[in-house]
Amino acid sequence: MSHLMNTYARLPVAFERGEGVWLWDEAGNKYLDALAGIAVNTLGHAHPALVKTISEQAARLIHTSNLFRIPLQERASDLLAEITGLDEVFFCNSGCEANEAAIKLARLYGHQRGVTEPHIIVLEDAFHGRTIATLSATGSRKVQAGFEPLVPGFVRVSMNDLDTVRGIADRDSNVVAVMMEPIQGEGGINIARLEYLRGLREICERKEWLFIADEVQCGLGRTGKWFVYQHAGIKPDVVPLAKGLAGGVPVGACVAGGRAAGVFKPGNHGSTFGGNPLAMAALITTLETIRQTDLLGNAERVGRVIRDALVRELGDLPGVREIRGMGLMLGIELDRPCGELVTRALAAGLVLNVTHDTVIRLLPALIMSEAEGREVVARLAPLVRSFLQEGKPVPKAAAH
Ligand SMILES: *Cc1c(COP(=O)(O)O)cnc(C)c1O
C-alpha cells in the first residue's frame, strides 16, 4: 500500500516510456495507445517538437506570475483567438477550472444585467468536472452523491431536445447561459445534432444568453475540425478547453467572445499557475504542430478508417448497439456493462477505456497512422466478439 489517497481504482500496469502511439510498461511489454491519456496526448508520446520546446523553455524560464506580462501567454491567446474565432482567453490548469471560469463569467454577466440569481441550462449525462460547481453542473448522480449541498442555479434538460429549452426560455427569466458538450465524452460519446447546436445558438441569440460549449474533450482537432461547433457553422460565446491543449502539460483555457468578452475585470478571477511560460510554450508548439502537419485532416482520415473497420468487424453483432463518433472520438455501445474489456485489452496490448458502463471509448492521439488505426481494430474486434459470445446481456438495472 502506498500513501496515495484512494480516489482511483487503478489498473495494475505502470507505463515507463512512450513513443508516438506506443507505450512500454515496466516489464517491457508494448501497447498500442488508443486512449492518449484520455484525449490529452494530442501529439502522441515523446513528440520531438514538444520535447524540444519543453526542455528549452524549462532551461530558460518555468514560472514568473500573472503579476507580470507573459509574452508567451499573449502569443498563445492570439493563437486560440484565431482558431476559435473568439476574442479573449483566461488561462488555468485543467478542464474543471476552465468550466469554473465559464460558470463565474456567466454569473457575473447575469449580475451585470440585473439578474441576481442567474440560472445556467445544462444537459443530462453531462460531465464538466469534479469541483463543487462543476460537479453540480455535471449530469451524473455518481459524481454528485455525497457532496451535497450542490451549487444551485443549474437547470437540467436532455440533449437534442430544443422544445424544452424554448419552454424554459418562455418562463424562466433568470437564465443567463446554456452550458453543454457538443459531444459528451464521459457520458458515452453522445453527439449533439448539428441542428440542435444551431437551434441553441438561435435561442441564445434571441434571449441574449451565453452559449458555453465545453470542448475540453471533443475540441482541438479531434473531430477533423478545430472545434465541434465549427461543424455546425456556429460560434459559441464561451469555450472551455483543456485536455489536449498542450500535449500533456496541464493547461486549461476559458475562451470568450461576443457578449462574453470584457465581462471579467482585474480582481474578478485568477490563477497562480495559469498560463506560465512552460505551459504556454507547450501549448504553442502543440497547436502549431497540429496545424503544420495537418493533424485535423489526419484525424478525419484515420477516424474514418477506424470507424469503417469497426462497422465491418462488429456492426452486425448482436450485442453491439451502436458505433458512433466523429474523427478520433469514437464509441462502441454494447447492450451490457463491459468494464472488464479494459483489462482484457491491456492483456492484448491495447490501451482503451470504457465509459458510462457500456461504451468502449477510443480517443487516440491525432498523429495515429491509418495502419495503426487498423491495428487498433484488429486487436479490439476479437475481444469484443468473444466477450459478447460469453453471456447473455445483463439488464442495466441488475448490474448496479
Ligand atoms: C475531462 C473533462 C472535464 C474536466 O477536466 P479536468 O481537467 O479533469 O478537470 C470537463 N469537461 C469535459 C467535457 C471533460 O471531458
The ligand as a MOL file (V3000), in Angstrom:
LIG
                    3D

  0  0  0     0  0            999 V3000
M  V30 BEGIN CTAB
M  V30 COUNTS 15 15 0 0 0
M  V30 BEGIN ATOM
M  V30 1 C -12.3090 15.8880 -18.6110 0
M  V30 2 C -13.3830 16.8740 -18.7570 0
M  V30 3 C -13.5390 17.9410 -17.8570 0
M  V30 4 C -12.7010 18.0660 -16.5900 0
M  V30 5 O -11.3730 18.2380 -16.8770 0
M  V30 6 P -10.2700 18.0850 -15.6810 0
M  V30 7 O -9.0110 18.5290 -16.3460 0
M  V30 8 O -10.2700 16.6540 -15.2830 0
M  V30 9 O -10.7090 18.9710 -14.5890 0
M  V30 10 C -14.5140 18.8740 -18.1170 0
M  V30 11 N -15.3100 18.7820 -19.1920 0
M  V30 12 C -15.1960 17.7780 -20.0850 0
M  V30 13 C -16.0790 17.7480 -21.2760 0
M  V30 14 C -14.2460 16.7800 -19.8850 0
M  V30 15 O -14.1590 15.7500 -20.7310 0
M  V30 END ATOM
M  V30 BEGIN BOND
M  V30 1 1 1 2
M  V30 2 1 2 3
M  V30 3 2 2 14
M  V30 4 1 3 4
M  V30 5 2 3 10
M  V30 6 1 4 5
M  V30 7 1 5 6
M  V30 8 2 6 7
M  V30 9 1 6 8
M  V30 10 1 6 9
M  V30 11 1 10 11
M  V30 12 2 11 12
M  V30 13 1 12 13
M  V30 14 1 12 14
M  V30 15 1 14 15
M  V30 END BOND
M  V30 END CTAB
M  END
